[in-house]
Each structure stands twice: as C-alpha cells, then as structure tokens.
Amino acid sequence: MKIIQREITLKRYHRGFHLITHEVINQIPEIGEIEAGLLHVFIQHTSASLTLNENADPTVRMDFESHFNKMVPEEMPYYKHDYEGSDDMPAHIKAALLGNSLTIPVTRGQLNVGVWQGIYLCEHRNHGGSRKLVLTLTGA
C-alpha cells in the first residue's frame, strides 16, 4: 500500500468554474503506479470549492456561475460579514454548498471517472488569488 501526499498551489483563476483535472494529475505522477486506490483532493480555502462535473462543454461552467450568482447574490442586507468585500460572504456560502474535497477512485493508473467528468476549481471571489490543494493518493 502506498500513501503519497502533496500540497500544490494552483495558478490564479478568475471568478468562475474552471477545469483543473490535468493540473491535478500532472502534480501527482505516481498515480500511474496505482492499480487500485483513491485520490483525495482537498482545498485549503473557505471562499473557493471543488466539484466533479461536465468536462466537455464550457457553457456548463458558465451556467454554473450564472446559477450560483442568482442563488447566492451579493450585497444582501442581512449579510453581517461584509468587510472583505461584497463577494466574500456569498463566496463562503457557495463554498459550503459545493464542498471542500473530492474523493475519486483510481484504477489501473488513471482516475476512474466518467468520460464527461472533470475536476472543477470553483472560484467564488472576484480576486481570489492562487489556491492551495492537498492531494492524497492511496492505493496499491
């Protein structure tokens, strides 16, 4: 059984939903040695999140951004936490809804996901900066 853990820093992404599957896989080449296992991906932030979804049509990512902005609008009068900007509290709510981690099966050296699935970084801030992930690969 192998256990490999690595902290990586993603480049800056603008607000929105971004495919980062290849960026993640490239940072953990040992995945090719795993016959059966799991890759756990954890984001160390409270205003960005992770999800697994459609990897082919970029309009899906645009629709996610549009929907979440309507579902969790900025500048609501009941927000108390507003000193970091009007996008901050909605970013925390969106991150709580989507989650901070993914666990993905690894089979014969590859992520065992559906053909149309990819890992998204969900950047909920206008100027979120670089984001840090912890990748933990376990398997044999």
C-alpha positions in Angstrom: 0.0 0.0 0.0 1.3 3.4 -1.0 0.3 6.7 0.6 1.5 9.9 -1.1 0.5 13.3 0.0 1.4 16.6 -1.8 0.5 20.2 -1.3 0.2 22.1 -4.6 -0.6 25.7 -5.5 -2.8 26.4 -8.4 -2.3 29.4 -10.6 -4.7 32.3 -10.2 -8.1 31.8 -11.8 -10.7 34.5 -12.4 -14.1 34.1 -10.7 -16.0 31.1 -12.2 -15.8 27.4 -12.7 -12.5 26.0 -14.1 -11.4 22.6 -15.2 -8.2 21.6 -13.3 -8.1 17.8 -13.9 -4.9 17.8 -15.9 -3.3 20.3 -13.5 -4.0 18.0 -10.6 -2.9 14.8 -12.3 0.3 16.4 -13.5 1.2 17.2 -9.9 1.0 13.6 -8.8 2.7 11.4 -11.4 2.7 8.5 -9.0 -0.9 7.9 -9.9 0.4 5.8 -12.8 1.7 3.3 -10.4 -1.6 2.7 -8.6 -3.6 -0.4 -9.7 -6.5 0.3 -7.3 -6.9 3.2 -4.9 -8.2 6.7 -4.2 -7.2 10.2 -4.8 -8.5 12.7 -2.3 -8.4 16.4 -3.3 -8.8 19.0 -0.5 -8.9 22.8 -1.0 -7.4 24.8 1.9 -9.8 27.8 1.5 -13.2 28.9 2.6 -14.2 31.0 -0.4 -13.5 28.5 -3.2 -14.6 25.0 -3.6 -14.3 21.8 -5.7 -16.7 19.7 -7.6 -16.7 17.0 -10.3 -18.9 17.7 -13.4 -19.1 18.1 -17.2 -15.7 18.4 -18.8 -16.6 18.9 -22.5 -18.9 21.8 -23.0 -17.6 25.1 -21.5 -21.2 26.6 -21.4 -21.9 24.2 -18.5 -19.3 26.1 -16.4 -20.8 29.4 -17.5 -24.3 28.2 -16.5 -23.0 27.1 -13.1 -21.6 30.6 -12.5 -24.8 32.3 -13.6 -27.0 30.0 -11.4 -24.9 30.3 -8.3 -24.8 34.1 -8.6 -28.6 34.1 -8.7 -29.0 31.5 -6.0 -26.5 33.3 -3.7 -26.5 37.0 -4.6 -24.1 39.7 -3.4 -24.9 42.7 -1.2 -27.8 41.2 0.7 -28.9 43.4 3.5 -28.8 40.6 6.1 -25.1 39.7 5.5 -23.1 40.8 8.5 -19.7 39.6 7.2 -19.1 42.2 4.6 -15.8 43.9 5.5 -13.8 41.8 3.0 -15.9 42.9 0.0 -19.4 42.2 -1.3 -18.3 38.9 -2.9 -16.8 37.4 0.2 -19.9 36.2 2.2 -21.6 34.8 -0.9 -18.3 33.0 -1.7 -18.3 31.3 1.7 -21.9 30.2 1.2 -21.2 28.9 -2.3 -18.1 27.0 -1.0 -20.2 25.5 1.8 -22.8 24.3 -0.7 -20.3 22.7 -3.1 -17.8 21.4 -0.6 -14.0 21.5 0.0 -13.0 18.0 -1.1 -13.4 15.2 -3.6 -12.5 11.5 -3.4 -12.0 9.9 -6.7 -11.3 6.2 -7.5 -8.1 5.4 -9.2 -8.0 2.2 -11.4 -5.0 1.0 -13.4 -3.1 4.2 -13.0 -5.9 6.6 -14.0 -8.8 8.5 -12.4 -11.8 6.3 -12.8 -14.3 8.9 -13.7 -17.0 9.1 -16.4 -15.9 10.1 -19.8 -17.5 13.6 -19.4 -16.4 14.2 -15.8 -13.6 16.6 -14.8 -12.4 18.2 -11.6 -13.5 21.9 -11.2 -12.0 24.6 -9.2 -14.9 26.8 -8.2 -13.5 30.3 -7.7 -16.1 32.4 -5.9 -14.1 35.6 -5.3 -13.5 38.3 -7.9 -9.9 38.4 -6.9 -9.3 35.1 -5.0 -5.6 34.7 -5.7 -3.8 31.4 -6.0 -5.4 28.4 -4.3 -3.8 25.6 -2.4 -4.8 21.9 -2.6 -3.7 18.9 -0.7 -3.6 15.8 -2.8 -3.6 12.4 -1.0 -3.1 9.3 -3.1 -3.6 5.9 -1.5 -3.6 2.5 -3.2 -1.6 -0.5 -4.3 
